[in-house]
Structure formats: C-alpha cells, structure tokens
C-alpha cells in the first residue's frame, strides 16, 4: 500500500521519523502524540441495522469522520510526534466482501495526514479475524506494516503488540510463540542495567487487558484472566507505564499497581455515550497524562490548555 499512505516503518525494531535510533534514545523534554482507535469502516450502518456479522456495505460516514480526525490533527501546534491507530481499521473481516474497498478508502482518507506526523498502525480482530491465521496476518502486514514491533521516540520505548495472538492463536501457534519470544526480549532489555534506559515504556494493542479492574470477569472486550494477569505481571516488572487500546468503542480503563490501562473510544461507531474522537497523550519526565478529545473539540480549540502547559515544562 506504499503508494497511498506513508506507512510508519516496516521492521520488528524501527527507527523514528528520519532521526537516528541513538538520537531517539535520548530524553529531550516533554512531547505528545495522538492515540486513536476503531475507524472501522462499515460498522456504523451495520450496527444500526443489527447486522454486525456482515461486512457493512456502506462506509461513507466513517470516511468523513477519519478525514475530520486527520484535519483536526494536522492543525495542531506544535505537531504531535506521531499518531497511532489502535486497531479495527476496517469492519470487513479478511477475505470477505467490501474488505478491499474499505481498506482502499481508509488509506485515501489517511493520505491527507501531514507528512511530519508518522502514522502507527495496530492490528485488531477485524483486521486479522477473530481467529487469525498465517494468511490473514500476512495480509495485514502487506497492507499496513508489521503486526508487532518496537520503536523509540524522545527517550520513550514503544511496543506495538498483536493482541489477537493473546486472544486466540489456535490457528497460528507459531506466530504466538514468535511474538512471545520477541516480547520477552523487549521487556528484558527495557529493565536491563546494561541497555539504554527508557524514560518510560508504553504499549499499544487493540484488545484491552481489562475495562475497569484487573480482576473483572472475561468478556468479549477484554483479554482472558490468565492471559491478562501474565501480561500485567510482566509489564509491571519491566516498568511499563501505560497500555493504550481500543476495541470497546467507549472510554474506559483504570490505573492499578502503577500501570495505566487506557481504553479509548472510536473515531468511528460509538457503542456508548462518547463522541467521535481521539486521545491526546502528553509524555513528561514524571509520567504520562492523557485526555480524550472529541473531533469537534480538537478541531475548534486544539489541545486543552492545561495539557499544552505540560509541554512547556
């Protein structure tokens, strides 16, 4: 898809925005980025009609909302360091009708993103299938870039994960094993005394670890308890500051044991009372501060003043 969107990098470990990897290892002061989720072209009409198992034969609404998000982000000053889309880029599952058209139109809408704002793509269940296969993962990688990878930005280590491999990897166990091996290496390096020490470690994935509390019951919208607890323990040992996700189409989450589980609502279809929007995330030396902004709010007023002041510290 390289001809239509400037995809952000293409390897399991990536350099950032034209700067050298060593330069991005260094903390140079506060910055911010945009976290978005679930443009999911095709869901809005399907949801209204009660046919969510279908691919959604119309997606003009989601295209317009995505264009509004791009326009709002383009007008922010200073520019965000990057924008990450946390999965369910389109609604149509792999190898189903409407998939090709939805991907094409999403790429076209994102093409308007200012070139100075790299795009980071995270795989969701609709991008890979609820039970991903070697073929569906390969399709995603060919269209949007790797399904898991790491990058440094401004002294912060970012890990992008394929959460569907945590949820159900029964059709591709070798891919789950590969991600697990890679993830353990990344987490070990993050807490190593001999490797460059990140100011913070952030994780991006589609499915939340949990929606409200770590001990909540298993649900379609969270990871299973045994998987969840394993990841929580590993993330905390490695010093992960926050996990950013989507999938729920509502804002949710919580902070437990020093780890912030951030669940952001959608650019596209809303399943609760939130407005279509994105999350502004400010990274300071002391922590990570974030707030959900509606697209209208972001377009009219930009980033909230108190968040802007954090960038001047």
Phi, psi and omega in degrees: 000011189301338185285344187247333179221138178282085182299141184278093169067167191211038180215164183297333168233133192233144170275168193239123165052031177090347177276158180289153180301318180299321180297320182284347174289341187268133174285125181239008178124173184300148174210174177220162175219171179250128172252126177233167181205154166051057166298323170039063182305124178110347185281326189300311178293318180301320180293316180299324184269359178071030182233058184287344177284342175281165183282347183083106187270000176223140182211024179297325180298314181292325176298315180296319179295321178296318177297322177296319178297315180299315181298316181296317181292322180299332184269000181286141177226126355292170179292143170295152181292330175194169171234128180247134176253113189272055165092170189050064178292321177227166182269322183296127179292163178305142175062033176236162178302149176080348183300310184299316181293321179295316178296317180300314185285330175293316178300321179296318179294323182282344182299336180283355179298135180305134183301340180281355181248098179298145177258134178242126184249132180247140181276139176243178183294327178284338177283329186248343192094149181299328173240091185296155177234171175305320183291316183290325176293319178297319178301315179298313182298322179292328184273323192232352184109179186302151181276343170211144183188171177234155171206155175256142172213121176056035180086005181248133177268125181246131179243122176257124187242154173266095185288342178293334177288337172282327188280312180198097179252026186298334181265356180209058183301331181293328177289321176299315180298319180296316179295320180299316179298314179297315182297318180297322177297316180296316181291324178294318179294324181296329182256006182287149177275347183257342179271161174305131185271117179290148174297318175215161171239128180239145179239139176237127177206167184278305184278129178294151169299314176208166181264324182226312182222149183297338183261012180293161182290157177298145185208163175302328188266003176228173175275151182300149187306314184294320177292314181303310184293322177300314180292319178302314181298315181293318179297316181295319179297327182273357179082024177298130183273320184206148172243124181252134183214178175228235169077323188277340182058025174209157174278136181200196177115186180182168179241122182221130178063028179083002179248124183269119175261109187254118178247115185255141176290185196258152162295319185269232189299130176263132177256002178225216185259004181285157174272158172303129184189190179219169181249132173267126183239116179258127180253118177245175179298329186268338184178196182233122182243132185219154178206137177283132177241133171293157179299321179296316179298316182293320181291322185278321188237356182070201180290139180305144187301320182294329176287322178299323181295330178296331181288343182267357183294000000 
